[in-house]
């Protein structure tokens, strides 16, 4: 069994540690590129949302590397991830790709089924498997902590790209780390290197929150590296969606001491219930960012994403009540870099003018 999975930001690092830890041979799909997108677009339904298309491209590229089994998440509610596996299975079968698909539905709905699939995949004694899961969790927390520091540094570094170069090396070292001690060492050393980077003496930084559907928020190919673009414009990006927090909220039910999403507390009265995907969280996080003094919010979503369309529909009320500007960007395979850059520059210019008026 050679297992692969969808590529989403730094998820590969976490899943590789977990799946290797239970004794599986892991085929990490290549990082998402234009070729990945083109493969998915070529074979997926035109009306399918962008994550489904990119995931399909991941599977086709992983097949070229010898993968024969896909591990992926399912879903419930209005979000269409609930039928990704069925659509992708039929497409791959039509293309002659003999894949086995192991789909993990939400554990709070199908716990016994999830447990059965874990037992099916496990190839090692349970003690070793637990060690692999613990290492995956530690690496998720490490990546997220370092990424937040990079987000803080991008608009302040004296030369664009220095923090990202250090972060890329951190990912390689974390991937190779085999113990808790090694993970801690990497985090400590990388934080030291980041702290030593030269900074601009007079950086005029504004803070923008990123909300939206998790795939478009975390996968740089899909959002056209929006965080780096904003950093180059002097924007410190903040967001609530990180892998470790998502794992804690959805798998551990918020039992671990990490900041979590509580849309039931922050989204009302604008949106009072779950609408699928991350729509509820998008509204709640926007309110949270307004309360924390962010200068603006950008909502990211795949074109035709129903949960984010619902969230988008109530954003004007959120803006009116909190005073925070919100720009929504829908993404598909036709999204152009020049158009996105122009929108970002205009939004940032507006935020700087508003901040200057408030300061005056």
TIMITOR-270154 format. One record per residue (C-alpha): residue number from 1; residue in three letters; y, z, x. Coordinates in steps of 0.5 Angstrom, whole numbers, plus 2048, in hexadecimal, padded with zeros to 3 digits. Layout:
<sites>
SITE|k|r|c2|c3|c1
SITE|NUM|ALA|Y|Z|X
...
</sites>
This chain:
<sites>
SITE|k|r|c2|c3|c1
SITE|1|UNK|800|800|800
SITE|2|UNK|807|7FE|803
SITE|3|UNK|80C|801|7FF
SITE|4|UNK|813|7FE|7FE
SITE|5|UNK|819|800|7F9
SITE|6|UNK|820|7FE|7F7
SITE|7|UNK|825|7FE|7FC
SITE|8|UNK|82B|802|7FA
SITE|9|UNK|830|805|7FF
SITE|10|UNK|82D|80A|804
SITE|11|UNK|827|80B|7FF
SITE|12|UNK|822|808|804
SITE|13|UNK|823|80D|809
SITE|14|UNK|821|812|803
SITE|15|UNK|81B|80F|800
SITE|16|UNK|819|80D|807
SITE|17|UNK|818|814|809
SITE|18|UNK|815|816|802
SITE|19|UNK|810|810|802
SITE|20|UNK|80E|811|809
SITE|21|UNK|80D|818|808
SITE|22|UNK|808|817|803
SITE|23|UNK|804|812|808
SITE|24|UNK|806|80B|805
SITE|25|UNK|808|805|809
SITE|26|UNK|80F|804|808
SITE|27|UNK|812|7FD|808
SITE|28|UNK|81A|7FE|808
SITE|29|UNK|81D|7F8|804
SITE|30|UNK|822|7F5|809
SITE|31|UNK|82A|7F7|807
SITE|32|UNK|82D|7F3|802
SITE|33|UNK|830|7ED|804
SITE|34|UNK|832|7E7|800
SITE|35|UNK|82B|7E4|801
SITE|36|UNK|829|7EA|7FD
SITE|37|UNK|82D|7E9|7F8
SITE|38|UNK|82C|7E1|7F7
SITE|39|UNK|825|7E2|7F7
SITE|40|UNK|825|7E7|7F1
SITE|41|UNK|82B|7E3|7EE
SITE|42|UNK|826|7DC|7EE
SITE|43|UNK|820|7E0|7EB
SITE|44|UNK|823|7E5|7E6
SITE|45|UNK|826|7E4|7DF
SITE|46|UNK|82D|7E2|7DF
SITE|47|UNK|82F|7E7|7DA
SITE|48|UNK|82C|7ED|7DE
SITE|49|UNK|830|7F2|7E2
SITE|50|UNK|832|7F1|7E9
SITE|51|UNK|82D|7F7|7EC
SITE|52|UNK|827|7F4|7E8
SITE|53|UNK|828|7ED|7EC
SITE|54|UNK|82A|7F1|7F3
SITE|55|UNK|823|7F5|7F2
SITE|56|UNK|81F|7EF|7F1
SITE|57|UNK|822|7EC|7F7
SITE|58|UNK|820|7F2|7FB
SITE|59|UNK|819|7F1|7F8
SITE|60|UNK|818|7EA|7FA
SITE|61|UNK|81B|7EC|801
SITE|62|UNK|816|7F2|802
SITE|63|UNK|810|7ED|800
SITE|64|UNK|812|7E9|806
SITE|65|UNK|811|7EF|80A
SITE|66|UNK|80A|7F1|807
SITE|67|UNK|80C|7F6|801
SITE|68|UNK|807|7F6|7FC
SITE|69|UNK|809|7FC|7F7
SITE|70|UNK|810|7FD|7F4
SITE|71|UNK|812|805|7F3
SITE|72|UNK|818|805|7EE
SITE|73|UNK|81C|809|7E9
SITE|74|UNK|81B|808|7E2
SITE|75|UNK|821|80A|7DD
SITE|76|UNK|822|80C|7D6
SITE|77|UNK|828|80B|7D1
SITE|78|UNK|82C|805|7D0
SITE|79|UNK|82C|803|7D8
SITE|80|UNK|828|7FD|7D9
SITE|81|UNK|824|800|7DF
SITE|82|UNK|81F|802|7DA
SITE|83|UNK|81C|7FB|7DA
SITE|84|UNK|81E|7F9|7E1
SITE|85|UNK|816|7FA|7E3
SITE|86|UNK|814|7F6|7DD
SITE|87|UNK|819|7F0|7DE
SITE|88|UNK|818|7F0|7E6
SITE|89|UNK|810|7F1|7E5
SITE|90|UNK|810|7EA|7E1
SITE|91|UNK|815|7E7|7E6
SITE|92|UNK|811|7E9|7EC
SITE|93|UNK|80A|7E7|7E9
SITE|94|UNK|80D|7E0|7E7
SITE|95|UNK|80F|7DF|7EE
SITE|96|UNK|808|7E1|7F1
SITE|97|UNK|80A|7E7|7F4
SITE|98|UNK|804|7EC|7F2
SITE|99|UNK|808|7F3|7F2
SITE|100|UNK|805|7F9|7EF
SITE|101|UNK|80B|7FD|7EC
SITE|102|UNK|80B|805|7EC
SITE|103|UNK|811|807|7E7
SITE|104|UNK|814|80E|7E7
SITE|105|UNK|817|80F|7E0
SITE|106|UNK|81B|815|7E0
SITE|107|UNK|817|81C|7E1
SITE|108|UNK|81B|81F|7DB
SITE|109|UNK|818|81A|7D6
SITE|110|UNK|811|818|7DA
SITE|111|UNK|80F|81E|7DF
SITE|112|UNK|808|81E|7DE
SITE|113|UNK|808|816|7DF
SITE|114|UNK|80D|817|7E5
SITE|115|UNK|808|81C|7E8
SITE|116|UNK|802|818|7E7
SITE|117|UNK|806|812|7EB
SITE|118|UNK|807|817|7F1
SITE|119|UNK|800|819|7F1
SITE|120|UNK|7FE|811|7F1
SITE|121|UNK|803|810|7F7
SITE|122|UNK|801|816|7FB
SITE|123|UNK|7FD|814|801
SITE|124|UNK|7FD|81B|805
SITE|125|UNK|7FC|822|804
SITE|126|UNK|801|825|800
SITE|127|UNK|804|82A|805
SITE|128|UNK|806|823|809
SITE|129|UNK|809|820|803
SITE|130|UNK|80D|826|801
SITE|131|UNK|810|825|808
SITE|132|UNK|812|81E|807
SITE|133|UNK|815|81F|801
SITE|134|UNK|819|825|804
SITE|135|UNK|81B|820|80A
SITE|136|UNK|81E|81B|805
SITE|137|UNK|822|820|802
SITE|138|UNK|825|823|808
SITE|139|UNK|827|81C|80A
SITE|140|UNK|82A|81A|803
SITE|141|UNK|82E|820|804
SITE|142|UNK|830|81E|80B
SITE|143|UNK|832|817|80A
SITE|144|UNK|836|819|804
SITE|145|UNK|83A|81F|808
SITE|146|UNK|83B|81A|80E
SITE|147|UNK|83D|814|809
SITE|148|UNK|842|819|806
SITE|149|UNK|845|81A|80D
SITE|150|UNK|846|813|80E
SITE|151|UNK|849|812|807
SITE|152|UNK|84E|817|809
SITE|153|UNK|84F|814|810
SITE|154|UNK|850|80C|80E
SITE|155|UNK|857|80C|80C
SITE|156|UNK|859|811|812
SITE|157|UNK|855|80E|818
SITE|158|UNK|85A|80B|81D
SITE|159|UNK|855|804|81E
SITE|160|UNK|852|802|818
SITE|161|UNK|84A|802|818
SITE|162|UNK|849|808|81D
SITE|163|UNK|846|80D|818
SITE|164|UNK|842|807|815
SITE|165|UNK|83F|806|81C
SITE|166|UNK|83D|80D|81D
SITE|167|UNK|83A|80E|816
SITE|168|UNK|836|808|817
SITE|169|UNK|833|80B|81D
SITE|170|UNK|832|811|819
SITE|171|UNK|82E|80E|814
SITE|172|UNK|829|80B|81A
SITE|173|UNK|828|812|81D
SITE|174|UNK|827|815|816
SITE|175|UNK|822|810|814
SITE|176|UNK|81E|812|81B
SITE|177|UNK|81F|81A|81A
SITE|178|UNK|818|81D|818
SITE|179|UNK|81A|824|817
SITE|180|UNK|81F|829|814
SITE|181|UNK|822|82A|81B
SITE|182|UNK|823|823|81D
SITE|183|UNK|827|822|817
SITE|184|UNK|82B|828|818
SITE|185|UNK|82C|825|81F
SITE|186|UNK|82E|81E|81D
SITE|187|UNK|833|821|818
SITE|188|UNK|837|826|81D
SITE|189|UNK|837|820|822
SITE|190|UNK|83A|81B|81D
SITE|191|UNK|83F|820|81A
SITE|192|UNK|841|821|821
SITE|193|UNK|842|81A|823
SITE|194|UNK|846|819|81C
SITE|195|UNK|84A|81F|81D
SITE|196|UNK|84C|81C|824
SITE|197|UNK|84E|815|822
SITE|198|UNK|856|813|823
SITE|199|UNK|85A|814|81C
SITE|200|UNK|861|810|81A
SITE|201|UNK|866|815|81B
SITE|202|UNK|86A|813|815
SITE|203|UNK|865|811|810
SITE|204|UNK|867|811|809
SITE|205|UNK|861|812|805
SITE|206|UNK|85F|811|7FE
SITE|207|UNK|859|814|7FA
SITE|208|UNK|855|80F|7F5
SITE|209|UNK|84F|812|7F2
SITE|210|UNK|849|80D|7F1
SITE|211|UNK|845|80D|7EA
SITE|212|UNK|840|809|7E7
SITE|213|UNK|839|806|7E7
SITE|214|UNK|835|809|7EC
SITE|215|UNK|832|803|7EF
SITE|216|UNK|839|7FF|7F0
SITE|217|UNK|83C|806|7F2
SITE|218|UNK|837|807|7F8
SITE|219|UNK|835|7FF|7FA
SITE|220|UNK|83A|7FC|7FF
SITE|221|UNK|838|7F5|7FE
SITE|222|UNK|839|7F6|7F6
SITE|223|UNK|840|7F9|7F7
SITE|224|UNK|842|7F5|7FC
SITE|225|UNK|843|7FB|801
SITE|226|UNK|849|7FD|7FD
SITE|227|UNK|849|804|800
SITE|228|UNK|84A|801|807
SITE|229|UNK|84F|7FC|804
SITE|230|UNK|853|802|801
SITE|231|UNK|853|806|807
SITE|232|UNK|856|800|80B
SITE|233|UNK|85C|801|805
SITE|234|UNK|85D|808|807
SITE|235|UNK|859|80B|801
SITE|236|UNK|854|811|802
SITE|237|UNK|84E|810|7FD
SITE|238|UNK|84B|816|7F9
SITE|239|UNK|845|815|7F5
SITE|240|UNK|840|81A|7F1
SITE|241|UNK|83A|815|7F1
SITE|242|UNK|836|816|7F8
SITE|243|UNK|82E|816|7F9
SITE|244|UNK|82D|81D|7FA
SITE|245|UNK|832|81F|7F4
SITE|246|UNK|82E|81A|7EF
SITE|247|UNK|827|81D|7F2
SITE|248|UNK|829|824|7F0
SITE|249|UNK|82C|822|7E9
SITE|250|UNK|826|81E|7E7
SITE|251|UNK|820|820|7EB
SITE|252|UNK|822|828|7EC
SITE|253|UNK|826|829|7E6
SITE|254|UNK|82C|82B|7EA
SITE|255|UNK|828|831|7ED
SITE|256|UNK|82A|830|7F4
SITE|257|UNK|831|832|7F6
SITE|258|UNK|835|82C|7F6
SITE|259|UNK|83B|829|7F2
SITE|260|UNK|838|826|7EC
SITE|261|UNK|83A|821|7E6
SITE|262|UNK|83C|825|7E0
SITE|263|UNK|83E|820|7DB
SITE|264|UNK|83D|824|7D5
SITE|265|UNK|842|829|7D8
SITE|266|UNK|847|824|7DA
SITE|267|UNK|847|81D|7D6
SITE|268|UNK|848|820|7CF
SITE|269|UNK|84C|81F|7CB
SITE|270|UNK|84D|818|7CE
SITE|271|UNK|845|817|7CE
SITE|272|UNK|841|81C|7CB
SITE|273|UNK|83A|81A|7CC
SITE|274|UNK|835|816|7D1
SITE|275|UNK|836|80F|7D0
SITE|276|UNK|830|80C|7D5
SITE|277|UNK|831|80B|7DD
SITE|278|UNK|837|80E|7E0
SITE|279|UNK|83C|80D|7DA
SITE|280|UNK|83D|814|7D8
SITE|281|UNK|83E|816|7E0
SITE|282|UNK|843|811|7E1
SITE|283|UNK|847|814|7DC
SITE|284|UNK|846|81B|7DE
SITE|285|UNK|847|81A|7E5
SITE|286|UNK|84E|816|7E4
SITE|287|UNK|850|81C|7E0
SITE|288|UNK|84E|820|7E6
SITE|289|UNK|851|81C|7EB
SITE|290|UNK|858|81C|7E7
SITE|291|UNK|857|824|7E7
SITE|292|UNK|856|824|7EF
SITE|293|UNK|85D|820|7F0
SITE|294|UNK|85A|819|7F2
SITE|295|UNK|85F|814|7F1
SITE|296|UNK|85A|80F|7ED
SITE|297|UNK|853|80D|7EB
SITE|298|UNK|84F|806|7EC
SITE|299|UNK|84A|805|7E7
SITE|300|UNK|844|801|7EA
SITE|301|UNK|83F|7FE|7E5
SITE|302|UNK|83A|7F8|7E5
SITE|303|UNK|83D|7F2|7E0
SITE|304|UNK|83A|7F4|7D9
SITE|305|UNK|838|7FB|7DB
SITE|306|UNK|838|7FE|7D4
SITE|307|UNK|839|806|7D6
SITE|308|UNK|83F|804|7DA
SITE|309|UNK|842|7FF|7D5
SITE|310|UNK|842|806|7D0
SITE|311|UNK|845|80A|7D6
SITE|312|UNK|84A|804|7D7
SITE|313|UNK|84C|804|7D0
SITE|314|UNK|84E|80C|7D0
SITE|315|UNK|852|80B|7D7
SITE|316|UNK|858|80A|7D4
SITE|317|UNK|858|810|7D0
SITE|318|UNK|856|814|7D7
SITE|319|UNK|85C|811|7DA
SITE|320|UNK|861|813|7D5
SITE|321|UNK|85F|81A|7D5
SITE|322|UNK|85E|81B|7DC
SITE|323|UNK|863|816|7DF
SITE|324|UNK|85E|813|7E4
SITE|325|UNK|85E|80C|7E5
SITE|326|UNK|857|808|7E4
SITE|327|UNK|855|801|7E6
SITE|328|UNK|84E|7FF|7E4
SITE|329|UNK|84B|7F9|7E8
SITE|330|UNK|845|7F6|7E5
SITE|331|UNK|840|7F2|7EA
SITE|332|UNK|83B|7ED|7EA
SITE|333|UNK|839|7E7|7EF
SITE|334|UNK|840|7E3|7ED
SITE|335|UNK|844|7E9|7F0
SITE|336|UNK|848|7E6|7F5
SITE|337|UNK|84B|7EA|7FB
SITE|338|UNK|852|7E7|7FB
SITE|339|UNK|853|7E9|7F4
SITE|340|UNK|850|7F0|7F5
SITE|341|UNK|855|7F1|7FB
SITE|342|UNK|85B|7EF|7F7
SITE|343|UNK|859|7F4|7F1
SITE|344|UNK|858|7FA|7F6
SITE|345|UNK|85F|7F8|7FA
SITE|346|UNK|863|7F8|7F3
SITE|347|UNK|85F|7FE|7F1
SITE|348|UNK|861|802|7F7
SITE|349|UNK|868|800|7F7
SITE|350|UNK|869|802|7F0
SITE|351|UNK|866|809|7F2
SITE|352|UNK|86A|80A|7F8
SITE|353|UNK|871|808|7F4
SITE|354|UNK|86F|80D|7EF
SITE|355|UNK|86D|812|7F4
SITE|356|UNK|874|811|7F7
SITE|357|UNK|877|812|7F0
SITE|358|UNK|874|818|7EF
SITE|359|UNK|875|81B|7F6
SITE|360|UNK|87D|819|7F5
</sites>
